[in-house]
Amino acid sequence: MEYIQILQSFHLSIFQWLTIGLAGILLGASKSGIKGIGIVIILILAFVFGEKASTGVLLPMLVCADILAVIYYNRHVQWKYIVKLIPFMIIGVLVGVWVGNDISELVFKRIMAIIIILSVLVMVYTENRKTSIPNNRLFAYSSGFMAGVASMIGNLAGPIADIYFLAIRLPKNEFIGTGAWLFFIINVFKLPFHIFIWNTINVETLVLNSVLVPAVVIGFFIGAYVVKLISNVNYRRFIFIVTGIGAIILLLR
């Protein structure tokens, strides 16, 4: 009975339940390798719960989807890239915790959108040329730091990490497997800050998450089936397109 009362306390309409259910399915699909739709998920949850509160609703579902992804794609992980990125992502998360209560989310998201759009344009320009974004430490460290800040403030690290993995030309399965472990580690690291500092995760939000987890699981296996049908070349093109579209939506929102 208490479980039902907690769910009723959110005062969600049927339409809102349907939209967050859709967000759960899309989240599962995104973690299976259908990249670029994370921005849509963020927009849906922000519409229902508000900007900051939605980050606490989303994070436990991200961790659940990450667990599915690391199990499914574990054999494809490239740990050397995680070792490069993760220390600077952690620093970025800590900076995000510090500035997250002061910076305007709208301004931050627009800055991130501009960075993502410019990065995609550079990647498209260099795609069929001998020149490419350098695979060096500075590029990895700056990508990791920006991804960490973006992850803490707006769960926007996905497009930045995607651009890094595109730049170093990871094949499709290695792209997904490496990203799965990277975000599992960083999302688990973020949990205490959401629980004890921002207070965006509590018993009520976890009860809500428990209802949405089945949608995440369904979305994951649908997405995993679709990914198998996409070639490496078409997968890179797909990431370019959806990341660019997502960033434009974020900029104009």
N, C-alpha and C positions, 0 to 999 in steps of 0.2 A: 504493500500500500504506500509506504514512504517513497519507494522508487517511482511510482506513478505521480505522486505529489511533487516530487522534484522536477520531473519532466513538465508537469503542468505549470510550474512556477516560471517557466520561460515564456509562457503566454504566446506560443507560436501558432500561427494560422496554418491551415492545411497547405496553402501555397508555400509558406515558409518551410514547412516540413519537407515538401517536395523539392524545393530548391536546395536545401542543405543535404538531402539524400542524393541529389544530382552531384553536388559538390563532393560527396564521399566517393561516388563512382568515378568521377573525373580524377580525384586524388589517387585512387588505386591505379587508374590507367596511366597517370603521369609517372608514378613510381615504377611501373613495369617497362617504361621506356618511351611512352608517348609524351615527349617533352614539349614544353612551351605552353601547356594549358594551365600551369600553376597560377598564373596571373588571374585567370577566370575564376579559379577556386577562391583566391583571396578576395576578389570583388564580390562574389556571392556571399561569403561569410561576413564580410564587412558590412554589406547591405543589411543582413539579418541581425547581427550582434553589435555592430559598431567597430571602428578601426582597431583600437587596442584590445578590446575584449575578444575579438575574433582570433587574435594570435594565440590566446590561451586555449580556445576551442580547437584550433587547428593543430597545435603542436603534438598532443598525444596521438592524434590520428596519423600525423606524419611519421611518428615513431613506429606505430603499428604497420604502416605501409612499408617503412624502411626495413622492418624485420622480414616481411615477405620478400622484398627485393634482394636482401643480402643472402637469404636462403636460396632463392631461385637463380641468382646470377653469381653466386660466390666464386665459382671456378674461373670466372673471367676477370676478377679484380686485379688491378695493377697497383700494388702497394707503394711503389716508388713515387707515384704522383700524389698519393694521399700523404706520404711523409713530407713532401714538399709543401703541400697546401695547409695541412691541419694546424700547425703551430700558429700561422698567421691568421687563420680563420678564428682560432680561439682568442687571439688578441683583438680581432675585429668584433667578436661577440661581446667581449668585456667593454670595449669602447661603446658598443651599441647599448649595453645595459646602462652605462653612465649617461649617455646623451639622449637615450630613448624617451625620457620623461619631458625633455625640454624642446627637442627639435620638432617642427611641424611635419607630420607624416606626409601631408600632401606635397610639401616642398621636397622632402627627402625622396619620395617616390618619383617625382618629376626629374630630379637630378639623376636618379638611377635609370630612368627611362631613356634620358638623353645619352648616358654612357653606354647603355645596351644598344641603342640604335646606331650610334657611331661605331661601336665595335662590330656589329653585324655588317655594316657597310664596308668597313675595312676588310673583314673576312671574305665577303663576297667579291671584293675587288681583287684580293690576292688568291682566290680559290683556284683559278686556272692559270696562274703565273708562277714563275720560279721563286719569286719572293714570297715570304710568308711571315706571319707574326713570330718573332724569335721564341724558341723554346729555351729560355734561360731562367736563372733564379729570380731576377728582378720581376719578370713577367709573372712567374708563379707566385711570388710573395705578395705582389700588389693585387693579383687576382684573389688570392686567399684572404687578404685583409678586407677588401671590398665585399667579398662574399660573406664574411663573418658579420660585418656591420649590417649589411642588407638582410641577412638571415635573422638577426635579433630584432631589428626594428620593424621589418615588414614581411618576413618570410620570403624575401626576394632574391635569395642567393642562387636559385636554380639557373636563371639565364646567364649569370656571370660565370658560374662553373661550366655551363654548357659551352660558352664561348671559349673558355680555356681548353676544354677537351677537344673542341673542334680545331683549335689552333695547333694542337700537338697531334692532330689527326689520329685519334684513337678509333679503331674499328667499332662497329655498332655494339657488340656484346661487351667489349672492354669498356666502352663509353658508359654503358648502363651499369655494369657491375662495379666499376670504380666509383661512380657517382653514388651508388647505393650505399656502399660502406662509408664514404666520406660524409654523407648527410645523416646516416644513422649515428655516427660518432658525435657529430656537432649538434644534432637535435637532442640527444640524450644529455649532452653537456649543458644545453640551454634550459632543461627542465627545472633545476633548482631556482634559477633566477625568476622564472615565471611563477613558481609556487611561493617563494619566500620574499621576493623583492617587489615584483610587479603585481603579485596576487591575482593573476589572470587565470590560474588553474586551481580549482578547488573541487570538493566532492560533487557539487552540482554539475560542473562542466564535464567531469569524468563520467558521471551517469549519462549525460547526453552523448558523450563519445561512445559509450558501450552500445548505444542504439545504432550509431552510424557505422561502426566497424564492419558489419556484414556488407554494407554498400561498398566500403573500401576493398574488401576481399573480392567481391564480384567484379568491380572495376579493374582490379589488378590482373585477374586471369583473362578478362576480355582484352585488355591492353597487351598482355604477353602474347596472346594468339595473333593479334594484329601485327606486332613487331616482327614476328617470325616471317611474315609475308613481305617485309620491306627489305630491299637490298641495302648494302652499305652506302652506295652512292646516293640512292634516293633518300636514305635516312638522313644523311648530311644536309641535303636540300630541304627536307622536311623541317629539320631543326632551325635552319636559317629562316625559313618562311614564318613558322609559328612564333619563334622568338621575336622576330621583327614586328609582327602583328601585335603580339602581346605587349611589347614595349610602347607601341603607338597608342594602344588602348589605355595603358597606364598614364601616358603623357597627357592625353586629351581628357582623362576622367575628371 
